[in-house]
């Protein structure tokens, strides 16, 4: 029976709203945590989160064309 490799992540996005302008949110930021190692990074560009995931999972970051 083949062995399974498991990589789990928690991904959280945050965007604050100021009381003065509740309809105009500020820029968002995020945190991603690798569950198995408890390693965590903060990011403001989704590419940083994808790079972090790629350290644990062999996932192509670009779409393959046929």
Helices and strands as residue ranges (DSSP letters): E 9-15, E 28-34, E 40-43, H 46-54
